[in-house]
Amino acid sequence: MGALAASAILFLAGCTTGPAYHRPAVQAPTHWQAQGPWRAAQPAASLPKGDWWTIFKDAELNRYEARAVAGSPTLAASASRLQQARDVVRITQSGLFPQLSAGLTAQRDRVSANRPSTGAVPPSTAVTQSAYAIPFTLSWEADLFGGLRRGVEAANAQLQGSTAANANLRLILTAELAADYFSLRETDAEIAAVQANIALQQKALDYVKARHAGGVASGLDVAQQQTLLDSTRTQISLLQRQRAQFEHAIAALIGVPAPEFTLPVRALAATPPAIPVGVPSGLLQRRPDIAAAERQMAAANAEIGVARSAFFPDVVLAAGAGLQSRGLSGLFNASSTFWSLGVGAAEDIFSGGRKHAQLDFARAGYQATVSDYRQTVLNAFQEVEDGLSGLGTLADAAASQQRAVTDARNALQLARNRYDGGLDPYINVITEQENLVNAQRLADQIRGQQMVTSVTLIKALGGGWDASALAAVPLKTDSHQAWRQ
């Protein structure tokens, strides 16, 4: 009978309540609609692992990104929360091990002579005595129905989800830094273009003043050119304010107080890199936010098993032993030893529907995570398609706008020649100067948008991250950790 009981316990210990986890299927497109200027990824082609920003080949950006990864308070807080997730796994797994406790008591008391009688002979004298004990208690909850194991499974999935969420936060922060950096450099390019036009407009003003002094140009020509120059100088002030805001944002991202951080002025000279883009189905493995959402599903599925196990009895094996004596001198004698062995099982007969409600709650939570996962996947496809189409549109816009800059420069020269020849009023020259400034600024803005969109696309592609990285996340408490208190 003993062997039969042991076999039954071993069989039940292998049982785990709750549904087995299977990742829900999602419909992935067969191809991307947008065309170029990105390139299709080959089997060996991918974004740099981790340090994806190195694809831009900008040493200054690389330095700021390294500082952000090392000094960002946001990433530091995320790392602490990730450590908490690891600790939760260890806490949950501790329930699978026996629990051993020890104690030490020393007591002296006096029993009243008038105490109530508990036997046939009534008490007649007071008793003063000492009691010393060193008890040890060992208990172990037999996880016959898998509730503890499902809890460990849920904690492990949460840990992997936290790991992916930490990677996603790192991707978001570094992408935001790169976008702010390229936006600042684009602003530098605009400032440089406006400053160059201010120099030209100042020369034009000197030229018109000289003609006015010679009686060739009117005072109106001088006033119009002065107005244009003052208006252009106002644009510089607004651009400087915009640049300062980007600079302050970068300071916050790298963990430096804004008043203590400055970036040297350098006009944007980069061009969008050729970004390797794979098939849409590969996006499911390259996005850390998708991995985090998938791990949340796995955790919620395991929680169903935890709720289901509550319908079965809790079985606890307990043992106690120790030393007990009236005096210290006899505490360690063999006759002072005591021990006990026992097994207990408990099950709620009536709980007012609480267990069924908890099970329904867990099932509804799982369905919510499934919906969240599918929405995350849909958002990912949208973001990549937006990035691809955006780069294609901006490439066409950049080419046409560069032609517009050339045309505006030629038109300005023609207007000046006609004014010098007395064929046109000076207002035509002013108009063409304004057109050239606006055309050059728009060209710089488009180039900045190209760089920011490249960053956005890389972020949408997962920044070189891969879900296989989660396989390295430790999921079991080692023996050293298990024997720690």
C-alpha positions, 0 to 999 in steps of 0.5 A: 500500500505504501508503494501504491500511495507513493506512486499516486503522489508522484503521478499527481505531482506530474499533473498541472492544471490549466491550458497549455500555452500556444501563441495565437496566430496573427495574419502577417502581410506577404510583402511591403507595399512601399517601394525604395529607397530602402533595400531588401534584407538578405539572409546575412544583412541586418541592423547592427545588434544593439547599437543600431545607430552606428548605421548612420556613421556619425561619431558624434551621435555614437558618443551621445547614444553611449552616454544615454545608455550609460547615464539615462535615469529612465533606463536605470529605473527600468533596469531596477524594475527588471531586477525586481522581476528577477527577484519575483521569480526567485520568490515564486520558485522558493515555494517549490522547496521545503521551508525550514525554520528554527527557534530558541525560547527561554521561559520561567513562570509561576503557576497559581495554586488556585488555578482551575483543576484540569484533572482528578486531583485539584491543584494545591500548591503554586509551581515555579518552573523554567522551560527551555526549547530549541525547535526545528520545523520543516514543511513542504507543500506538495504541488500535486496539482501544479498551482505552484509550478503555474505560478513559477511559469507566470513569473518566468514569462513576466521576467522575459516580458520585462526583459523585452520591455526593457529592450523596447524602452532602450530602443525608444530612448535611443531613437528619440535621442537620434531624432532630436540630434538630427532635428538639431542638426537640421536646424543648424543647417537652416540657421546657416542658410538664413545667415548666408542669406542675411550676408547677401541681403546686407550686401544688397542693402549696401548696394541699394543705398549706394544707388540711392545716394547716387540718385539711381534708386528710390528711398522705397527700394532702400526701405523694402530691402531693410524690411527684408533684412530685419525679417530674416534676422527675426527668423534666426532668433526663432531658429535659435530658440528651436535649436535650444529646445532640441539641445535641452531634450538631448541633455535630459536623455543623456542624464545631464542638466540642461544648463551644463550641456551644449552641442557645437554648431554643425550643419546637417551633412548626413544622408539617409542610409540604406536600411535592410528591411526583411519580410513582414513576418520577420517583424514578429521576432524583431520587435521587443514590444511584440515579444513583451506582449507575447510574454504577457499572454504566456503569463496570463495563460499560466495564471489560469492554471494558478486559479484552476489549481485552487479547486483542489486540496492543498497538501502540506507535509510537516515535520518538527523536532528539537530539544526541550527541558526544564533546565539548561543542564539537561537541554542537550540530553537525549531524553530532551529530544522531541519530534513529530511528523504529519501530513495535512490536506485542506480544501474549501467546501464553500467559498461563495463563488470566489474561486469561480470568479477568480478563474473567470477573472484569469480567463478574461485577463488572458483574452485581454492580453491576446487582443493587446498582442494582436493590436501591437502586431498591427501597430508594428506593421503600420509603423514600418509601412509608414516609414517605408512610404515616408522615405520614398515620398521624401526622397522624391521631395528632396530631389524636386526641392533641390531643383527648386533651390537651383531654380530660385538661385537662377531667378534671383540672379536674373531679377538682379540683372533686370533691376540693374538694367532698369527693366524691373522694380526692386521689389522683384529682387526682394521677392526672389531673395525670399523665394531662395531663402524659403526654398533652401530652408525647405530643402534642409527641412526635407533632409532633416525629415529624411533622417528622422524618418530613417530613425523611425523606420529603424525603431519600427524594425526593432533596432536590430533586436531579436526575440532569441535574446530572451532564451538567455534570460535565466529562468531557474533559481540555482542551488546557491540562491536556493540555500540562501535565506 
